[in-house]
């Protein structure tokens, strides 16, 4: 059987029918339920780059400490 990541990626293809998409995702979900780390990564891991607005920008600390 193919790699769960490949099956999950195939579900995003425009050439896959809704029935095939559901069947592929059900197979990977079953593998995840059985404890497959590869299936967990294929379904739950996000490989997207962060949105530019979500990127952390380091700023000086705005808290002013009392001078002793």
Secondary structure, DSSP 8 states (H G I E B T S, - for coil): ---HHHHHHHTT-TTS-HHHHHHHHHHHHHHHHTT-HHHHHHHH-------GGGS-------------
